[in-house]
Amino acid sequence: MNSIEAALKERIKELTCLYEVSSILVNADETNHEETYSSIAQSIKIGFQYPKDTEVVIEQGTFSVKTGSVKTDKKLTSAIQLFKKEAGTICVYLNKTELDFLPEEQPLIDNIALKIGDYLERLAIKQNELLLRQQMEHADRLTIIGELTAGIAHELNTPLANILGFAELLRDNLSDHDPAVSDVDKIIKNAMFSREVVKKLMFFAHAIPQEKKEVNIIPVVRDALDLLDAAFKKEQVRYDFYTEQDPIKLKVDAVQLTQIIINLVINAIYFSPKKGLVGIKITQQDENVVFEISDEGPGLSPEALEKVFQPFFTTKPTGEGSGLGLSVVHGIVTSHNGSITAQNRPDQGALFTVRLPKDEYAIK
């Protein structure tokens, strides 16, 4: 075979390789990157001049695939770019140092890296569009529910205040030994519970105005934990509060920050076993202040993980939870341009993570 025929054969192999890679990416399973990269690596190996002595390594994110054992440092490398940032690499090795790469082989892997980058960008855009659509649908539902709950809360507020006020007056006029005292106490208890539900409805519906000021959040969190001291003792649950520094300044509504901490910690106390530990941790990461509330309870079911921030969803027995606490927290966090996530810890229990931006105008 003369040199022209050999060169032509190599060009055909390279074009075939590019075609195969394009086909692999078009038909790729979006949930199985490892299989996709393994197929691409094999195509690259076959497309090079010395396939038996060539090994390919592709690394991207948490994935790393290779065609075989690498025995030398002789390689060609090309970066996989995702939105102009390096997101991985393609490395092609020659296991025999006496062999050389063809000049056309570097442009070949550069083209393949570009195709992988384009594929990853399309996936990212598709996922972002889906997430945005879900967020918009969720926001529409919350807006409708918010308008309804605001009206309900205002209508219930006055009669509940009257019931509670008259019940307390009646209680003051009864002796401790009066048989009616037990019934009146039940009225007061249930009226107070209903009032708390109304208050949560008003928070959820943003009927209570925000007042954001720059504050040191550490005393705010400590004060919230002091308010919950009796709840910790009653349920025989311990807590550990950790912060890497004090002060940590943040522009927030201090009352609503207190509401976030109290709701998340009360939830953690409720699901904690006796002598269990609730963790409250505050750190600074990049542009965010991060709050982590953890417990040692049974954790969250798959259904709870999906619906935990939806209004009126609760895993507590009837009468012990309104299903609004975490919805209120979600609404407050969102109104501060922050984010909140729920997940199960690897060992035991649940972990809620709140991120509030240091820049109040940042969108997370």
Residue pairs with C-beta under 8 A, 6 or more apart in sequence:
1 9
10 49
10 102
10 104
11 104
13 46
13 47
13 48
14 47
14 104
14 105
14 108
16 47
17 43
17 44
17 46
17 47
17 108
17 112
18 47
18 108
18 111
18 112
18 115
20 43
20 47
21 40
21 43
21 44
21 112
21 115
22 115
24 36
24 39
24 40
24 43
25 36
25 40
25 115
25 116
25 119
28 36
28 119
29 35
29 36
30 123
33 60
33 61
33 63
34 63
34 65
37 58
37 60
37 63
37 65
38 65
40 58
40 112
40 116
41 56
41 57
41 58
41 65
41 66
41 67
42 56
42 67
44 56
44 90
44 92
44 108
44 109
44 112
45 51
45 54
45 55
45 56
45 67
47 108
48 54
48 92
48 101
48 102
48 105
48 108
49 101
49 102
49 105
50 94
50 96
50 99
53 94
53 95
53 96
53 99
54 67
54 92
54 93
54 94
54 95
55 66
55 67
55 68
55 69
55 70
55 92
55 93
55 95
56 66
56 67
56 90
56 91
56 92
56 93
57 64
57 65
57 66
57 67
57 70
57 89
57 90
57 91
57 92
57 93
58 64
58 65
58 66
58 88
58 89
58 90
58 91
59 88
59 89
59 91
60 80
60 87
60 88
60 89
60 116
60 120
61 87
61 88
69 95
70 93
70 95
71 93
71 95
72 93
72 94
72 95
72 96
72 97
73 93
74 93
74 94
74 97
75 91
75 92
75 93
75 94
76 91
76 92
76 101
76 105
76 106
76 109
77 89
77 90
77 91
77 92
77 109
78 89
78 90
78 106
78 109
78 110
78 112
78 113
79 86
79 88
79 89
79 113
80 86
80 87
80 88
80 89
80 90
80 113
80 116
80 117
80 120
81 87
81 113
81 114
81 117
82 88
82 117
82 120
82 121
82 124
83 121
83 124
87 117
87 120
88 116
89 113
90 109
90 112
90 113
90 116
92 101
92 105
92 109
94 100
94 101
142 311
142 331
145 204
145 311
146 204
146 205
146 206
147 205
149 201
149 202
149 204
149 205
149 311
150 201
150 202
150 205
150 206
150 207
152 201
153 198
153 201
153 202
153 205
153 207
154 207
156 194
156 198
157 198
157 202
160 191
160 194
160 195
160 198
161 195
163 187
163 191
164 188
164 191
164 192
164 195
167 184
167 187
167 188
167 191
168 188
170 184
171 181
171 184
171 185
171 188
174 180
174 181
174 184
175 181
196 322
197 322
197 324
200 322
200 324
200 325
200 327
200 328
201 207
201 324
202 208
203 256
203 259
203 328
203 331
203 332
204 311
204 324
204 327
204 328
204 331
206 331
206 335
210 253
210 256
210 335
211 253
211 255
212 251
212 252
212 253
212 336
212 360
213 251
213 252
213 253
213 254
214 249
214 250
214 251
215 249
215 250
215 251
215 252
215 254
216 246
216 247
216 248
216 249
217 247
217 248
217 249
217 250
217 252
217 257
217 282
217 289
218 243
218 246
218 247
218 248
218 282
220 254
220 257
220 258
220 261
221 241
221 243
221 257
221 261
221 280
221 282
221 291
222 241
223 258
224 257
224 258
224 261
224 262
224 265
225 239
225 241
225 261
225 265
225 280
227 258
227 262
228 262
228 265
228 266
228 269
231 266
231 269
232 238
232 239
232 269
232 278
235 269
235 270
235 272
235 274
236 274
236 275
237 269
237 272
237 274
237 275
237 276
237 277
237 278
238 275
238 276
238 277
238 278
239 265
239 277
239 278
239 279
239 280
240 277
240 278
240 279
240 280
241 280
241 281
242 279
242 280
242 281
242 282
243 281
243 282
243 283
244 282
244 283
244 284
245 284
248 282
248 284
248 289
250 289
250 356
250 358
251 360
252 336
252 356
253 332
253 336
256 332
256 335
256 336
257 332
259 328
259 329
259 332
260 291
260 329
260 332
260 333
260 354
261 280
261 291
261 293
263 325
263 326
263 328
263 329
264 291
264 293
264 326
264 329
264 352
264 354
265 278
265 280
265 293
266 325
267 293
267 295
267 325
267 326
267 352
268 278
268 293
268 294
268 295
268 297
268 350
268 352
269 278
269 295
270 316
270 320
271 295
271 297
271 298
271 349
271 350
272 278
272 295
272 296
272 297
272 349
273 296
273 297
276 295
276 296
276 297
276 349
277 295
277 296
278 293
278 294
278 295
278 296
279 292
279 293
279 294
279 295
280 291
280 292
280 293
281 290
281 291
281 292
281 294
282 289
282 290
282 291
282 292
283 289
283 290
283 292
284 290
284 358
285 355
287 357
287 358
287 359
287 362
288 338
288 355
288 356
288 357
288 358
288 364
289 355
289 356
289 358
290 353
290 354
290 355
291 353
291 354
291 355
291 356
292 351
292 352
292 353
292 354
293 351
293 352
293 354
294 345
294 349
294 350
294 351
294 352
295 349
295 350
296 348
296 349
297 348
297 349
297 350
298 348
298 349
299 344
299 345
299 348
299 349
299 350
300 308
300 342
300 343
300 344
300 350
301 315
304 313
304 315
305 342
305 343
305 344
307 313
308 326
308 342
309 326
309 327
309 329
309 330
309 340
309 342
310 327
311 323
311 324
311 327
312 322
312 323
312 324
312 327
313 323
313 327
314 321
314 322
314 323
315 321
329 340
329 354
330 340
333 339
333 340
333 354
333 356
336 356
336 357
336 360
337 356
337 357
337 360
337 361
337 362
337 363
337 364
338 354
338 355
338 356
338 357
338 364
339 354
339 355
339 364
340 352
340 353
340 354
340 355
341 352
341 353
342 350
342 351
342 352
342 353
343 350
343 351
343 353
344 350
344 351
345 351
355 364
357 364
